[in-house]
Every structure is written in structure tokens, then in C-alpha cells.
Amino acid sequence: MRMNRMLIVLPLLLAAGIPTVSSAQETRPASAIQSPAADNLFALRGMIGKRVLGKSREFLGTLAAVDGEKKTADMKIPTGAMITLATDKLSVEDDHVRAASISRGDVLAMVRETGQQGTLEAGVLSNPFKQ
């Protein structure tokens, strides 16, 4: 019974020109709608120079730059190498940036892929006997 009344009232409201919830959402300008990705980029820009923690809360490096157009962030690791990460893998926590799906091993693999020379893992020396 109640549903029948609602079905009758809705066309009357539309015919009278009274805006409904759906039409009010459509008239909102696109600039007023903020996406979560844009919020994350804005927050990441404020975290430049802060530390980046990985999957097990291990220190991965320091956030060096954020590119909003490419949706990437550059991270400098302790050995001096720079790697590029997708911003959708990063989140802002209290006083650091969190890369919840990236481990220290993943970072080292990314450095090897880039082919950056002269970067060593802390505590690892090159073999002086290797010819």
C-alpha cells in the first residue's frame, strides 16, 4: 500500500518541477566532487622529505617528489638510488608514508631493474677477490 502511494507521488513531484535527490546530485558541478585519489596526491605532496615504511613497517626510504600528472612518487633509498612508485600504493599515516604492499626486497629488486650502479645494500661489500 505504501509503495503504491510512493509510485503515485514521485511522478507528481517531477511534473511539478520539484528537484529530487538524484537530480540535485546531477546539477552539482564536477569541480565540487573530490576524488579520493586527488586527496591522496595532495596529502602525499605534504609528506615530501618524510620516511616511507613498508609491508612490515620496515624503513624503505624517503619520499623525494610527487608527480600528480603521472600519479607517481619518487623515493630515495638509503643507498642513494631513486625509484619510482605508483601513488595508489602509498598512503599517508601520522608522520610517515606507508607502502603496505612493498617490502625491502621489492625495493632492492626495483633498484636492480633500473640498473643504477654504485648502490649497495647496507652491510654488503663487493667481493674484492672476484675478477
JOKABEL-V856983 format. One record per pair of residues at least 12 apart in sequence whose ideal C-beta (glycine too) atoms are under 7 Angstrom apart, sorted by sequence separation. I is the first residue (numbers start at 1). J is the second residue. If there is no record, write none. Layout:
I,J  I,J
This chain:
63,75  64,76  72,84  73,85  89,101  49,62  50,63  62,75  72,85  89,102  108,121  49,63  61,75  62,76  72,86  73,87  85,99  48,63  60,75  61,76  71,86  72,87  47,63  48,64  61,77  71,87  48,65  60,77  61,78  71,88  73,90  48,66  64,82  45,66  66,87  44,66  52,75  83,107  41,66  41,68  83,110  83,111  44,73  77,107  81,111  83,114  63,97  77,111  81,116  81,119  60,99  80,119  79,119  79,120  60,102  79,121  44,87  53,96  52,96  60,104  78,122  47,92  50,95  51,96  52,97  53,98  54,99  55,100  41,87  44,90  50,96  55,101  58,104  40,87  50,97  52,99  55,102  56,103  60,107  44,92  54,102  55,103  43,92  54,103  47,97  54,104  37,88  44,97
